[in-house]
Amino acid sequence: MAKMAKTLKTLEKAAEESSGKGRVFFEMDKYEEALEAYGEAAETWKEMADLLFENGKEESANTFLGKVFEAESGCGMALFKLGKYEEALEVVDKALELNPDSPTEWSNRGFVLSALGRNEEALEAFDKALSLDPESPKTMTSKGVVYFRMGFPERALEVFEEALKMEPKKASDWACKLPRFSFFSRNKAPLMRPDNAETWYWKAKAYLELGEREKALEAYKHSLESDPDHLNSLFSGGGLLCEFGEYREAFKCYARALKLSPGNEAARKGKEFCEEKINEKLEDEK
């Protein structure tokens, strides 16, 4: 028994290390490395579960099977990020066989199906996820994105509005941000607010599709209030600000984007364009 306890302790340490590496690699966008690390974690957790089952420790074994499930879920999302959608779908479907009431896996299935262009099935998956977790703004936003990609911007806007009304329950869905640009709130105190930058970004895209440029610009500003580092909103918002002739604010967007993504050619050109326009205006004012 002491030997088994020692073996389990060694295996658990290795599994935790692999799982931790997987999370770090995923956050760093190193998806090949994340896939390998999550795979190692899943194998080790399974080895632990098998050992416990062999020794009649079913309750503890089932706990580690849950760890296997989590690691394999990580594998599925790493495959998704790598563009290996068919493989990702196999992993997600396997996960759902083991845990059919997981809103996370149903949401993951929606992501993969949408990437495969199977939009109707993706909507069904997101609806299933929402039936299990009705107050998930991220899942609701994902559903709206599918409608947008299907060519239904009005319906997408309705869904984005629903997402923005939801109050996130997870700590990771909240953000404490300080305003950083002049078109933001003047309040310099830290603000706790839902981290809904992605929802506002897609809402802006839907407005643009409908020709509502002023509303789109306002949505981009809301996105950057929620997350000043939201790269897509910095680029898209910067471009729209240029169309409105707000070159100083656009310059700030491109400068921020360039800081976040050094060497980005689009950000560099946008910044240079704004500098030229600002200088032209200064010359005209002399």
N, C-alpha and C positions, 0 to 999 in steps of 0.2 A: 504493500500500500504506500509506503514511504517512497519507494522507487517511482511509482506512478505519479505521485504528487510532484516529485522533482521533475519528472518528464513533462508533466502538464505545465509547470511553472516556466520551464525553458521554452516550450512551444508557444505559450501565451505571450512571453516577452518578444519572441520573434514575430508573431502575428501582429502584435500591437505596433511594432516598429515598421513592418511592411505596410500596414494600414495607414499609419501616420505619413509615411513616405508617399503613398498613393494620393492622399489628400493634398499634400504640399505640391507634388508634381502637377496635379490637376489644376490647382490654383495658379501655378506658374505657366499653364498652357502647354506643359510637357506631357502630352497625352499618351505617347508610346511608353514612356517611363511609368506613368500612372497605371496604365493597363497591366504592365508587368508586376508592379508592386501590389496592386489589388489582387491580381491572380495568385501571387505568392501568399498573401494574407488568407485568401479563401481556401487554398490547399491546406494551410497550416491549421486554420480553424476546423476544417473538416477532419483532419487527422486527430485533433483533440476530441471532437464529437464522437468519432468512431471508437476511440480508446475508452471513452466514458460509457458508451453503449455496451461495449464488450464486458465492462465491469459492473453492469447493472445500474449505472448512474444516469438514468434516463432524463431526469429533470435538468441536471447540469448539462447533459449532452444537447438537449433541445435549446438551451441558452446559447451554446456555441454554434448550433445550426443557424440561429438567428444572426450570428456574426458572419457566417458564411453568406447568408442572404445579403447582408449589407455590403460585403466586399464584392460580391458578384454584381450587385447593382452599380457599384462604382466602375466595374469593368464595362458594363453596358453603356454608361454615359461616356466613358473614355472612347469606346468604339464609335459612339455617336459623333463625338467631337472630331474623330479621325475620318469621318465621312464613310465609315463602314456600316451603313445603315441596316443592311440585311442581317449582318452578324449581330448588330446591336438589338434588333428586333427579336432575334432568337433568344438572346440573354434576358431581355425584358419579359418575354412571354414565359420563359422558364421560371423567372422570379414570380410571375403572377400565378403560375400553377401552384407554387409553394405558399404564396400569400395573396389570395385573390381580393382581399380587402385593403390592399395598400394603396392609398391615394397617390403616394409618390410614384409608384410603379405605373399606375394608370396614366399619370401625367407624363412620365417618361415615354410611355407608349405613344402618347399623343405627339410628343416631340419627334419621335422617330418616324411615325406614319406621315406627319406633315412634311418632313424632309424627303420622304419617298414620293410625295405628291398624292398620297392617299388621304385627301383632305376630309372627306365625309367620315371615314373611319377615325381620323384624328379627332374630329369634333365629338364623336361618340366616346372616345377614350377620355377626353377632357371632361365631358359631361359625367362620366362614371367617376372620375377623380373628384369632381365637385359634389357629387352625391354623397361621397364618403367624407369630404372635407369642404363644406359649403362656403367657408369664409377664407378661401385661399386666393388672395389678389393675384399672385403670380400665375396660378392655373387659369384664372379668369382672363388675365391678359393674354396668355398663350392661346386661349380660345379665340379671342378677338383678332389676334395676328393671323390665325387661319382664315377667318372671314375676310380679312383685308387681302390676303394672298389669293383668295377665291374671287376677288373682284367685287366685294360687297362692303365698301367703305362706310356706308351709313350704318349697317348692322354692326360693323366693327366698332364704330364710335359708341354705340349703345352698350356694347360689352365692356369697352374701356371705362365708360362711366360707372358701370356696376363695379368694376375692379377698384376704381378710385374711392368708392363709397365704403369699401371693406376695410376694417381695421385689422391689420396683421396681428397674429397671435404669437408668431415666432420672434425671438429677439433679433435674429439675423435679418428680419424684414423691417427693422427700425433703424434709423440712422440719426446721429447727432452731427449736424452740419453747421458750418459758419458760412454766411454769405460771402462770396468772393468777387463778384462783378458788380458794376455800378447799377445794372438794371435789377439787381436783387433787392431784397428787403434791407432797410437801413438798420434794422435791429442787429447789433453785434453780439448779442448773447447767444450761447449755444441753443439750437432749436432741436427738439426731439420731434421727428416727423416720420411717417412711413417712407421707406426707401422705394418710391414708386417711379423712379426716373424712366425705367423701361416703358411703363404704361404711358407716361406723358409723351415719350419719344414716338411711340407708335400712334398715339392719338394725333400728334402733329402730322405724321405721314398721311393719316386718313384725311385730315383737313386739307392737306395739299392736293390730295387726289380729287377732292371736291372743289378745288379752286378757292378755298378759304384761307388765304395767305396770312392775314392778320391773326386769325385764330391759331394757325399753325405756329406762328412766331411766339405767341403767348404760351403755347404748349411746350415749345422748346425751352423757353425761359423757366417754366415750372419744372421741367426735367432737370435743368442745371441747378435749380434751387435745391432739389432733392439730392442730386449728386453732381457736384461741380466737375467731377472727373469722368462723366459719362461721355466717352469718346465720340460715339455716333451723333449725339446731340450737339457736341462742340462743332463737328464738321457741318452737319446739316443746318444747325442754327446759325453758324457763321456765314454759310452761303446765303441763307435767307436774309440775314441782317444786311449783307452786301446789296441784295436786291432792293432793300428799303433805303439804301444809302447810309446806313448806320455803321460806317467803316471803323470807328473807334471801338465800338462794342464787338464787331466782327473780328477786329485785330486781337482783342483779348481772348476770344474763343480759339483762334488759330494758334496764338502764342501758347495757350494752355495745352492744346492738342499736341503741339510740337514738343512741349516739355514731357508730356506723358508718353509720346511716341517719337523719340528722337530720330531724325533722319527721314521722317515721313514727308514724302515729296509733295503731297496734296496740302498738308499743313504749311509747309515752307512757302509754296506758291501763293496760298491764300493770305498768309501773313505779309508777303512782299507786295501783293496786289493792294491790300489795305493800306500799307505804308505809302504806296504811290498815290492812292486816292486822298489820303490825309494830307500829304505834302502838297498835292495839287490844290486842295481847298485852302491851305495856308497861304499859298502863293496868290491865289485869287483874292484873298482878304487883305493883301498888302496894298 
